[in-house]
Amino acid sequence: MSEAEHTAARSHSAERGAHADYTGGVYGSMLAASVIVGAGSLGEFPRLELVLLLLLTGVAFWIAHVHAHLFGARLAELSLDRAIVLRVCRDEWPIVKAAVPPAVALAVSPLLGLDLSGSLWLALAVAVAGQVGWSAAAARRAGASWRLVATTATVNLLLGLLIIAFKIYLTH
């Protein structure tokens, strides 16, 4: 790899390192909420099926993001080595991590005495809370003012409420 490629890769790595966990977390949380709404509108099915659907969708989107970044790097004529591939895989992993809390909420919902409908609402609430939390954490880590943190959290809450509105629309 040439010095220019190393410099570009380090710059990209530093830029992604500051935002990757949070961006992927926000995106993954929105993805999880959308999966819950979409699957939940289809009717009755086992909780385990939705838990697997959430986790596998997260993995599929993670693979798609990794591929897109690596393909983009190849188009930019950067040499791909093991370190770059592993870094991209690590940087995009929060997409999968964001699906875990709603999946866990679904898995433990019978212990809370929730029926399937209640389980879906719990998982959806967890996904939206994750989305808001990831966005606020990203803003704080970037050094944003508390006002900007509140703004990004509010925008993400509104996006989450929009997803909830879709659920209500689809199920009524």
Backbone hydrogen bonds in HBPLUS format (Angstrom, degrees):
<---DONOR---> <-ACCEPTOR-->    atom                        ^
c    i                          cat <-CA-CA->   ^        H-A-AA   ^      H-
h    n   atom  resd res      DA  || num        DHA   H-A  angle D-A-AA Bond
n    s   type  num  typ     dist DA aas  dist angle  dist       angle   num
A0006-HIS N   A0002-SER O   2.94 MM   4  6.28 156.1  1.99 151.0 157.9     1
A0007-THR N   A0003-GLU O   2.86 MM   4  6.09 162.4  1.89 152.2 156.8     2
A0008-ALA N   A0004-ALA O   2.89 MM   4  6.08 161.8  1.92 147.4 152.5     3
A0009-ALA N   A0005-GLU O   2.83 MM   4  5.97 158.8  1.87 147.1 153.6     4
A0010-ARG N   A0006-HIS O   2.82 MM   4  6.03 158.6  1.87 151.0 156.8     5
A0011-SER N   A0007-THR O   2.89 MM   4  6.06 161.8  1.93 149.8 155.1     6
A0012-HIS N   A0008-ALA O   2.86 MM   4  6.01 163.3  1.89 149.4 154.4     7
A0013-SER N   A0009-ALA O   2.79 MM   4  5.89 152.5  1.86 143.1 151.7     8
A0014-ALA N   A0010-ARG O   2.82 MM   4  6.04 160.2  1.86 152.0 156.3     9
A0015-GLU N   A0011-SER O   2.96 MM   4  6.13 163.2  1.98 149.4 154.3    10
A0016-ARG N   A0012-HIS O   2.84 MM   4  6.00 165.7  1.86 151.2 155.4    11
A0017-GLY N   A0013-SER O   2.71 MM   4  5.76 151.1  1.79 145.5 154.7    12
A0018-ALA N   A0014-ALA O   3.22 MM   4  6.38 144.5  2.35 142.1 148.5    13
A0019-HIS N   A0016-ARG O   3.04 MM   3  5.16 135.9  2.24 100.2 112.7    14
A0020-ALA N   A0016-ARG O   2.44 MM   4  4.93 153.6  1.51 163.3 163.8    15
A0023-THR N   A0019-HIS O   2.74 MM   4  5.70 173.1  1.74 174.0 176.3    16
A0024-GLY N   A0020-ALA O   2.96 MM   4  5.81 166.5  1.98 151.3 155.6    17
A0025-GLY N   A0021-ASP O   3.05 MM   4  5.97 141.3  2.20 127.4 138.6    18
A0026-VAL N   A0022-TYR O   2.84 MM   4  6.08 161.5  1.88 155.3 158.3    19
A0027-TYR N   A0023-THR O   2.95 MM   4  6.13 174.1  1.95 155.8 157.8    20
A0028-GLY N   A0024-GLY O   2.70 MM   4  5.71 161.3  1.73 144.8 151.4    21
A0029-SER N   A0025-GLY O   2.88 MM   4  5.92 151.2  1.96 142.1 149.6    22
A0030-MET N   A0026-VAL O   3.01 MM   4  6.28 159.1  2.05 151.1 156.3    23
A0031-LEU N   A0027-TYR O   2.88 MM   4  6.12 155.4  1.94 150.1 157.9    24
A0032-ALA N   A0028-GLY O   2.86 MM   4  6.06 158.5  1.91 144.8 150.5    25
A0033-ALA N   A0029-SER O   2.94 MM   4  6.18 161.2  1.97 147.9 152.9    26
A0034-SER N   A0030-MET O   2.95 MM   4  6.15 156.5  2.00 145.8 152.4    27
A0035-VAL N   A0031-LEU O   2.90 MM   4  6.19 153.3  1.97 151.1 158.7    28
A0036-ILE N   A0032-ALA O   2.96 MM   4  6.21 161.6  1.99 152.8 157.5    29
A0037-VAL N   A0033-ALA O   2.99 MM   4  6.24 162.4  2.02 150.0 154.5    30
A0038-GLY N   A0034-SER O   2.86 MM   4  6.01 170.5  1.87 151.2 154.3    31
A0039-ALA N   A0035-VAL O   2.82 MM   4  5.85 171.6  1.83 154.7 157.6    32
A0040-GLY N   A0036-ILE O   2.78 MM   4  5.57 151.2  1.86 139.3 149.1    33
A0041-SER N   A0037-VAL O   3.10 MM   4  6.12 132.2  2.34 140.6 150.0    34
A0042-LEU N   A0039-ALA O   3.08 MM   3  5.43 159.4  2.13 110.6 117.2    35
A0049-GLU N   A0046-PRO O   3.07 MM   3  5.33 127.0  2.36 102.1 115.0    36
A0050-LEU N   A0047-ARG O   2.96 MM   3  5.24 117.5  2.36 103.5 118.5    37
A0051-VAL N   A0047-ARG O   2.88 MM   4  6.21 159.9  1.92 158.4 165.2    38
A0052-LEU N   A0048-LEU O   2.91 MM   4  6.11 167.4  1.93 152.0 154.8    39
A0053-LEU N   A0049-GLU O   2.89 MM   4  6.06 152.9  1.96 140.6 149.2    40
A0054-LEU N   A0050-LEU O   2.83 MM   4  6.02 161.3  1.86 153.1 156.7    41
A0055-LEU N   A0051-VAL O   3.05 MM   4  6.32 171.4  2.06 154.0 155.8    42
A0056-LEU N   A0052-LEU O   2.77 MM   4  5.80 167.7  1.78 155.5 159.8    43
A0057-THR N   A0053-LEU O   2.90 MM   4  5.80 151.4  1.98 141.1 148.9    44
A0058-GLY N   A0054-LEU O   3.04 MM   4  6.23 157.2  2.09 145.1 151.5    45
A0059-VAL N   A0055-LEU O   2.97 MM   4  6.29 155.2  2.04 146.5 153.3    46
A0060-ALA N   A0056-LEU O   2.84 MM   4  6.04 159.5  1.89 145.8 151.7    47
A0061-PHE N   A0057-THR O   2.92 MM   4  6.13 162.2  1.95 152.8 156.9    48
A0062-TRP N   A0058-GLY O   2.89 MM   4  6.03 146.8  2.00 142.0 152.1    49
A0063-ILE N   A0059-VAL O   2.90 MM   4  6.18 162.8  1.93 154.4 157.6    50
A0064-ALA N   A0060-ALA O   3.00 MM   4  6.26 155.5  2.06 142.6 149.8    51
A0065-HIS N   A0061-PHE O   2.89 MM   4  6.11 155.4  1.95 146.5 152.4    52
A0066-VAL N   A0062-TRP O   2.88 MM   4  6.14 164.4  1.90 156.6 161.0    53
A0067-HIS N   A0063-ILE O   2.89 MM   4  6.04 168.9  1.90 152.4 155.8    54
A0068-ALA N   A0064-ALA O   2.92 MM   4  6.09 160.8  1.95 145.4 151.0    55
A0069-HIS N   A0065-HIS O   2.95 MM   4  6.18 162.7  1.98 153.1 156.9    56
A0070-LEU N   A0066-VAL O   2.91 MM   4  6.12 167.2  1.93 157.7 161.6    57
A0071-PHE N   A0067-HIS O   2.75 MM   4  5.82 162.4  1.78 156.0 161.5    58
A0072-GLY N   A0068-ALA O   2.87 MM   4  5.93 154.3  1.94 140.9 148.5    59
A0073-ALA N   A0069-HIS O   2.91 MM   4  6.14 149.6  2.00 143.2 151.4    60
A0074-ARG N   A0070-LEU O   2.99 MM   4  6.28 151.4  2.07 143.7 151.2    61
A0075-LEU N   A0071-PHE O   2.90 MM   4  6.24 153.8  1.97 148.0 155.5    62
A0076-ALA N   A0072-GLY O   2.98 MM   4  6.23 140.0  2.14 140.3 151.2    63
A0078-LEU N   A0073-ALA O   2.92 MM   5  5.40 169.1  1.93 158.2 155.0    64
A0077-GLU N   A0074-ARG O   2.86 MM   3  4.82 151.6  1.94 105.1 111.0    65
A0085-VAL N   A0081-ASP O   3.07 MM   4  6.38 167.4  2.08 160.8 164.4    66
A0086-LEU N   A0082-ARG O   2.89 MM   4  6.08 166.9  1.91 156.0 159.6    67
A0087-ARG N   A0083-ALA O   2.91 MM   4  6.04 152.6  1.98 143.1 151.1    68
A0088-VAL N   A0084-ILE O   2.94 MM   4  6.16 164.0  1.96 154.6 157.9    69
A0089-CYS N   A0085-VAL O   2.96 MM   4  6.19 161.3  2.00 149.2 155.0    70
A0090-ARG N   A0086-LEU O   2.89 MM   4  6.09 158.4  1.94 146.9 152.7    71
A0091-ASP N   A0087-ARG O   2.77 MM   4  5.96 162.0  1.80 152.9 158.4    72
A0092-GLU N   A0088-VAL O   3.06 MM   4  6.16 148.4  2.16 148.5 154.9    73
A0093-TRP N   A0090-ARG O   3.23 MM   3  5.16 147.9  2.34  99.4 108.6    74
A0095-ILE N   A0092-GLU O   3.11 MM   3  6.06 165.0  2.14 128.7 132.7    75
A0096-VAL N   A0093-TRP O   2.85 MM   3  5.49 131.0  2.09 121.0 131.8    76
A0097-LYS N   A0093-TRP O   3.11 MM   4  6.45 162.1  2.14 147.1 152.6    77
A0098-ALA N   A0094-PRO O   2.90 MM   4  5.88 149.9  1.99 142.6 147.8    78
A0099-ALA N   A0096-VAL O   2.96 MM   3  5.44 146.5  2.07 112.5 122.2    79
A0100-VAL N   A0097-LYS O   3.15 MM   3  5.40 148.3  2.25 104.6 113.7    80
A0103-ALA N   A0099-ALA O   3.15 MM   4  6.21 152.5  2.23 145.4 153.8    81
A0104-VAL N   A0100-VAL O   2.79 MM   4  6.00 158.0  1.83 163.1 169.6    82
A0105-ALA N   A0101-PRO O   2.89 MM   4  6.11 156.9  1.95 148.4 155.1    83
A0106-LEU N   A0102-PRO O   2.97 MM   4  6.25 154.6  2.04 144.4 150.5    84
A0107-ALA N   A0103-ALA O   2.93 MM   4  6.17 157.5  1.98 145.9 152.6    85
A0108-VAL N   A0104-VAL O   2.91 MM   4  6.13 154.7  1.97 156.3 161.2    86
A0109-SER N   A0105-ALA O   3.02 MM   4  5.86 121.2  2.38 136.8 150.3    87
A0109-SER N   A0106-LEU O   3.33 MM   3  5.16 143.8  2.47  94.0 104.1    88
A0111-LEU N   A0108-VAL O   2.86 MM   3  5.40 131.9  2.10 116.2 129.3    89
A0112-LEU N   A0109-SER O   2.99 MM   3  5.07 140.7  2.15 100.2 112.0    90
A0114-LEU N   A0109-SER O   3.13 MM   5  5.50 166.3  2.15 150.3 146.4    91
A0113-GLY N   A0110-PRO O   3.00 MM   3  4.94 158.6  2.05 102.2 107.9    92
A0119-SER N   A0115-ASP O   2.85 MM   4  6.05 152.2  1.93 152.7 161.7    93
A0120-LEU N   A0116-LEU O   2.91 MM   4  6.18 155.0  1.98 151.4 157.0    94
A0121-TRP N   A0117-SER O   3.06 MM   4  6.38 160.0  2.10 150.6 155.7    95
A0122-LEU N   A0118-GLY O   2.91 MM   4  6.14 156.0  1.97 146.4 153.2    96
A0123-ALA N   A0119-SER O   2.94 MM   4  6.16 168.9  1.95 152.8 155.4    97
A0124-LEU N   A0120-LEU O   2.88 MM   4  6.03 157.4  1.93 147.8 154.6    98
A0125-ALA N   A0121-TRP O   2.88 MM   4  6.06 159.2  1.93 147.6 153.1    99
A0126-VAL N   A0122-LEU O   2.94 MM   4  6.22 156.4  2.00 151.9 158.5   100
A0127-ALA N   A0123-ALA O   2.92 MM   4  6.16 156.6  1.97 147.4 153.8   101
A0128-VAL N   A0124-LEU O   2.94 MM   4  6.20 163.4  1.97 154.1 157.9   102
A0129-ALA N   A0125-ALA O   2.88 MM   4  6.03 158.9  1.92 146.6 153.1   103
A0130-GLY N   A0126-VAL O   2.90 MM   4  6.08 151.4  1.98 144.3 152.3   104
A0131-GLN N   A0127-ALA O   2.96 MM   4  6.23 154.0  2.02 145.5 152.6   105
A0132-VAL N   A0128-VAL O   2.99 MM   4  6.29 162.0  2.02 154.0 157.4   106
A0133-GLY N   A0129-ALA O   2.85 MM   4  5.99 162.9  1.87 148.9 154.6   107
A0134-TRP N   A0130-GLY O   2.78 MM   4  5.89 169.0  1.80 157.4 159.6   108
A0135-SER N   A0131-GLN O   3.15 MM   4  6.26 159.8  2.19 142.6 148.2   109
A0136-ALA N   A0132-VAL O   3.00 MM   4  6.22 160.2  2.04 151.3 156.6   110
A0137-ALA N   A0133-GLY O   2.91 MM   4  6.07 161.0  1.95 151.0 156.7   111
A0138-ALA N   A0134-TRP O   2.92 MM   4  6.10 152.5  2.00 145.1 152.7   112
A0139-ALA N   A0135-SER O   3.05 MM   4  6.29 159.4  2.09 146.4 151.4   113
A0140-ARG N   A0136-ALA O   2.98 MM   4  6.24 162.2  2.01 151.5 156.2   114
A0141-ARG N   A0137-ALA O   2.88 MM   4  6.02 163.5  1.91 150.2 155.1   115
A0142-ALA N   A0138-ALA O   2.98 MM   4  6.14 142.9  2.12 143.2 153.0   116
A0144-ALA N   A0139-ALA O   2.93 MM   5  5.27 161.1  1.96 160.5 154.4   117
A0143-GLY N   A0140-ARG O   2.91 MM   3  5.08 156.5  1.96 106.3 113.5   118
A0149-VAL N   A0145-SER O   2.93 MM   4  6.28 154.0  1.99 151.2 159.5   119
A0150-ALA N   A0146-TRP O   2.88 MM   4  6.09 160.9  1.92 146.5 151.3   120
A0151-THR N   A0147-ARG O   2.91 MM   4  6.17 147.9  2.02 140.5 150.2   121
A0152-THR N   A0148-LEU O   2.90 MM   4  6.15 167.8  1.92 153.8 155.3   122
A0153-ALA N   A0149-VAL O   2.94 MM   4  6.09 159.2  1.99 149.9 156.3   123
A0154-THR N   A0150-ALA O   2.89 MM   4  5.97 152.9  1.96 142.1 149.7   124
A0155-VAL N   A0151-THR O   2.89 MM   4  6.15 162.3  1.92 153.8 158.2   125
A0156-ASN N   A0152-THR O   2.99 MM   4  6.15 163.1  2.02 146.3 150.9   126
A0157-LEU N   A0153-ALA O   2.83 MM   4  6.02 145.2  1.95 142.0 152.6   127
A0158-LEU N   A0154-THR O   2.86 MM   4  6.12 158.3  1.90 151.9 157.3   128
A0159-LEU N   A0155-VAL O   2.93 MM   4  6.25 151.7  2.01 146.1 154.2   129
A0160-GLY N   A0156-ASN O   2.91 MM   4  6.09 154.1  1.98 141.7 148.9   130
A0161-LEU N   A0157-LEU O   2.78 MM   4  6.08 152.2  1.86 149.0 157.4   131
A0162-LEU N   A0158-LEU O   2.89 MM   4  6.12 140.8  2.05 140.1 150.8   132
A0163-ILE N   A0159-LEU O   3.07 MM   4  6.44 151.7  2.16 144.4 151.2   133
A0164-ILE N   A0160-GLY O   2.95 MM   4  6.30 153.0  2.02 145.3 153.3   134
A0165-ALA N   A0161-LEU O   2.79 MM   4  6.05 149.8  1.88 142.3 150.9   135
A0166-PHE N   A0162-LEU O   2.97 MM   4  6.33 148.4  2.08 144.7 153.0   136
A0167-LYS N   A0163-ILE O   3.05 MM   4  6.44 149.0  2.15 143.5 151.9   137
A0167-LYS N   A0164-ILE O   3.03 MM   3  4.95 114.0  2.48  92.1 108.1   138
A0168-ILE N   A0164-ILE O   2.92 MM   4  6.29 161.5  1.95 154.8 159.1   139
A0169-TYR N   A0165-ALA O   2.88 MM   4  6.08 161.8  1.91 150.2 155.4   140
A0170-LEU N   A0166-PHE O   2.81 MM   4  5.98 161.3  1.85 151.0 156.1   141
A0171-THR N   A0167-LYS O   2.99 MM   4  6.10 142.6  2.13 148.5 157.4   142
